[in-house]
């Protein structure tokens, strides 16, 4: 009995410093973190700010014509109270991400009495209090010069997402430029671009810090290539990843500028909803035609027709291929086209360099069907392949009977592994 009484008591939560508990809480998922706040007062005090690491504000609505409006005045008051709470000294330090985007309300009636951007001004004035803010997203907003300057004052910001936004060009930028590492611009409505002098206000971004750029709209992408990259004194020396639309004019503009992106490692072409053209074979932007040595890409995602023009052998690890042939509608390749790309022997299809394919470890293919012939075509060219993803399409006559037949898939993969 005495021995039991002399045993040390098991450790309790008090034996760990609050900093250690906080470090543990930062790795918990949201629901578990919420349960922790209900455990005791001390845990609630430590964990509650972490529930607000990602903020999303949806104060305004969109109608069918993309007109932005705030439906009720109560929405403004509620959002202001929420912003005030999140910007308090106890919560603000935990905020890492902030999003402002519209809410789609069925049957909402356009209300012009309340300016939709009243919340935007309040939020921009509050953002400096989130001194650990890393990511900022805007959708369907028009940023004026004064608002752009407020965004530029956020020195911790690393990621900026602009969805269907117009950013006004700042004529004289006295403060330091916006030093974001990851810039994403998505625009599917040409009326949101503004004039060519505005160009999404690209002049506010510091080219010395951008590591990743994703632009989906062809007009914006062309402006980015022809006016931003081309006019930089030394190019984008830190840019590692670039995503552009698969548009012929964009592709023609990109090729002569690659020497200004010497560290580019990932190149992605966004697939259009429908193939409108087949890339001509006599394009004058081949790798051999340019005098500057280019760093081999480690990741390429795009049509196989462009692979020979942008990818050198030696470093490619992740390859995602589709087709720009109009006959495929959605970019899927049939067996004849895929075999011509990987193996050769088809006069209508340019075969890939075997040395480029030899280092691929992750392969993604858009095909019309999956069968043993498809899998056999990819056995030899990829000796280092570790992961294979094959995406099949429904829009073909034989897709319903073969691409979605589980028995055919099983037989195909058994043949693949037995070989």
N, C-alpha and C positions, 0 to 999 in steps of 0.2 A: 504494500500500500504506500509506504514511504517512497519507494522508487518511482511509482506512478506520479506522486505529488511533485517530485523533484524534476520531472521531465519538462523541458522547455515547451511553452505553449506554441501551437502552430502559428506560422506567420500570418499576419492580417494585412489588410490594405494600408494600414498606417505605416507599415515597414517600408513601403515604397514611396519615393519622393514624388510629388505631383508632376514633375517634369517627365518622369518615367511613365506614369499612368497616361499622361497626355501623348507621349510618343506611341504608346500602345493603341490608344483610341484613334489616332490618325490613320491607322491601317484597317479599321473596322468598316464594314459596309453600312449604308445609311440606316437600314432597319435595326441592325444590331446596336448602332450608336444611339438610336432613339430609345431602345430598351435600357441602355446604360444610364441615360439621363433620368430614368424613373427609379433607379436603384437607391440612391441616397442623395442628400443635398451636396456633399462634396463632389461626387461624380457628376451631378447635374451642372455644377458650376464649371467643372473642367470640360465636359463633353458638349454642352449645349452650343457654344460658338461653332463647333465643327459641323453642326447641322446646316450651317449657312455658308459652307465653302463654295457652293454654286448657287447663284441667285438668278432667277428668271422673272422678268416683269413683262406682263402682257396687258397694258392698260388700254390700248386702242384696237379698233376693229378695221376690217377690210370689207368693202362691198364688192360686187361682181366686176366693177370697173377699177379695182385696186385703189379706190379713194379711201383715205385713212381718216378715222374719226373716233372720238370717244363717246360712247353711247350714253353714259350717265355721269353726272357730276360726282356722284358717290364713288365712282371708280377712281377719280382723281384723288379724293381724300383718303381712300383706303391705301392707294399706292404710295402717297406721300407719307402716311404713317408707317408703312412697311419700310420704306427707304430710310426714314428717320431711325427706326429701331435697328436696322442692319448696320447703320453707320455709327452706332454708339460705340464707345471705347471698348466695351466688353465683347462686341461681336465683330467689329470692322477688321481687326487684325487677322481673322480666320478666312475672310473672303478671298477666294482665288479666281473665281470665274463669275462673269456677269453677262446676262443676255437681255436684250430688249427686242421684242418681236410682237406682231399683231395676233389677235385672237379672232378666229373665224366663227362668227355667230350667225347661225341660220335665221334668216328673217329679220336681222337687225336693220334698222332704218337709218340712213345717213343723217347725221346731226352736225350741221356746220357751226353751231354756236360755241363749241368748245374746241380750241386748237389742239390737234392731236399731239403736237410736240411740246406741250407744256410740261409733261413728265420728262421728256428728253432733257430739257434745260435743268430741271431739278436734279436728275440723275448725274448729269455731267458735272454739276457743281459739287456733288457728293463724292464722286469717284476718287479724288485725291485722298480721302479718308481711308479708302481701302488700299493701304500702302503695300500690301502683299498681292495685289491684283495681278494676275498673269494672263488672263484670257478675256477678251471683250468681243461681243457679237451684236451686230445691229442688223435688223431686217426691215425693209420698207421705211427708211428714214432719209431725210435730206439734211445733210450736215452743212451748215453755213461756215464762213471763214472763222467766226468767233468760236463756234463749237468745235471745229477742227483743231484750233489752237488749244482748247481745253484737253482734247484727247492727246495732243502732242506733249502735254505736261506730265503725262503718266509715265514715269521713268521705269517702272517695274514691268510694264506691259510687254509680253512676248508674243502673243497670238491675237490677231485681229481678223474677224470675219465680217464681211460686208455683203449682205444679200439683198439685191435689188435696191441698192442705195445710190444716191447721188452725193458726191463729196465735192464741195466747191473748192476751186483752185485758190490757194493762198498766194497773193501777189508778192508780199514781202514777209518771209518767215524769219522773225528775229530770234525766236526761241529755237533750241535744238530740234532737229527733225525727229520724226517718230521712229524709234529704233526697235521695230518689231522684227522677230525672227521668222514668224510664219504668217503669211498674208494670204487670205482667201477672198476672192471676189467672184460672186455668183450673180449673174444678171440674165434673166430670160425675157426681159421686156426692153426693147430698144428705146422706148420713150423715157426710161429711167436713167439713161446714160448721160444726159446733158449734152452740151456741145463739145466739140473736140478740144476746145481750149481748157475745159474743165478736166476731162479725162479721169474722173474719179479722184481728182486731187492727188495724183501719184507723186507730185513734186514734194509732198510733205514727208514721204518715206525716205529713210536713210538707206542708200544702196549698200552701205558697208556692213549692214547687220542682217539683211534678209537672207534666210536660209531655205525657206520654202515658199513657193508661190503657186496658187491654184486659181486660174481664171477660165471660166467656162464659156462666156459670151465671146463670139468671134471678133466683134468690133472693139471690145475692151482689150482683148488679147493683142490685136493688131496695134492698138495704141501703146500698150505696154512694151511691145517689142520695138516699134519704130520710134517712139519718143522717149521712153524711159531708159531701156537698156542701151540703146544706140547713143544716147546723149550723156551717159555716165562716163566720167573721165577714165576710169580703170575697169569698168564693167562690174558685174555682180560677183565679187571674189568669194563670197561666203555662200552663194546659192548652191544647195545640194539637191533639191527636189523641185521639179517643174511640171505642172499639169496644165495642158492647153486643149482647146477644142480641136477636133479633127476637121479642120477647115483648110482648104487648099491655099488660100491667101496667107493664113497664119503659118502654115508649114513652109511656104516659100520665104516668108519673112524671118523665120527662126534660123534656118540653116546657115546664112552668112554671119549670124551673130553668136554662134556657139563658142567662138574663141574668146568672147567676152564673159563666158560662164565656165571658167577652167575647171572648177571643182564639181560640176554637175554629175551626179551619180544616179539619179532616178528621173526618168522621163516618162510621162503618161499623156496619152491622147484620149480625151473623153469621147466616148462613143456617141454619135448622134442618134436621135430616136429612129431615124430612117436614113438609109444610105441613098444619097442623091447623085453620086458620081463615082466613077472608078478612077483612081489616081493614074495619070499618064505615065508611061514607062520612060519617056525621054526627058524627065525633069533634070535640070542642070544644077543639082545641089548634092552630088555624090561626095562621099568622104574623100576620095582621092583627088577631087578638084579643089580642095581647100588646103592652103599651105600650112595652117596651124595644126600642131599635134593636139588631139583631143583625148581627154581621159576616158578610158573605157567605162561604160555604164554598168552598174550592178543590178539595176532594175529597169525593165522596159515593159510598158503596157500600151498596146496600140495595134494598128493594122499590120499584118505581115508585109504588106506592100512597102512600108516605110522602114522596116527593120534594117535592110542593107544600107540605108542612107544615114542612120544615126547610131548604129551599134558596132563597136569594134570588138574583136575577140579578146578573151583573156580574163574578164572579170564578171560577166553576166551570170547572176545567180537566180534571179526571179524574172520569169518571162510570162507575159499574158498576151495572147494573140487572138485577133479576130480579123475580119475581112471587110474591105470597102467595096466589094463587088455589088453593084445594085441588085443583082439577082438574088442575093442572100437576104435582102430586106433588113434584117436585124444584125448582120455581121457574122452569122454562123457559117462555118465552112463544111462542105461535104467531103467525102473521103477523097475524091479526085483532087480537090484543091489542097487539102491538108497533106496528102502524100506528095504532091508537087512541091509544096513549101518545105517539107522536112527531108524528103528523099531525093526529089528532082524527077526529071523525065517528062515534065509537062511543059510544052512550049509556051503555053499561055500563062504560066505561073513561074515567078522567079524563085529559085531555091535559096534557102538560107545557107550561109557559110557554116560548114560543119564545125569549124573551130569556135564559132560563136555559141553554138548549141552545146558544145562539149562540157562547159562548166555550169550549166543550168541545174539547179537543185529543186526549184519550185516552178511548176509549169501549170498554167491555166489556159484552157482552150475553149472557144465557143464553136460548137459543132452541131450539125443537123441530127446526128444520131451517134450512139455508142455501140460498137460491135467489135469483133475480133480483128477485123481489118484495120479499124481505127487505132486500136491498141498496138497492133503489130507495127504500124507505121511509126510509132513513137518509141519503140524499144531500142533501136540501134543508136539514134542520134543523141541520146541523153544518158551516158554511162553513169553520171553522178546524181541522177534524179532521185529525190527523196519524197516529194509530195506532188500529187497529180490531181487537178481539178478539171472536170470536163462538164461544161454547161451546155445543155441541149435545148433546142428550140422547138416550139409546137407548130410553127407556121409552115410546115413542109408536109407533102403528101404521105411520106413514110414515117413521119415522126410519131404519129399516134400508135403505130403498130410495132415500132422498133425502139425508138429512143425512150419510151416510157414503159417498156415491157421489162419487168423485174427479172424474168427468166433469161432474157437476152443479156442483160447486164451481168448476171451471175456467170453465165457461160463465157462471156467476153473476158471477165477478170480472171476466171480460172485458166483460160488459155494464156492470158498475159503473164500470170505468175508461173505457170508451168513452163513457159518458154524461157 
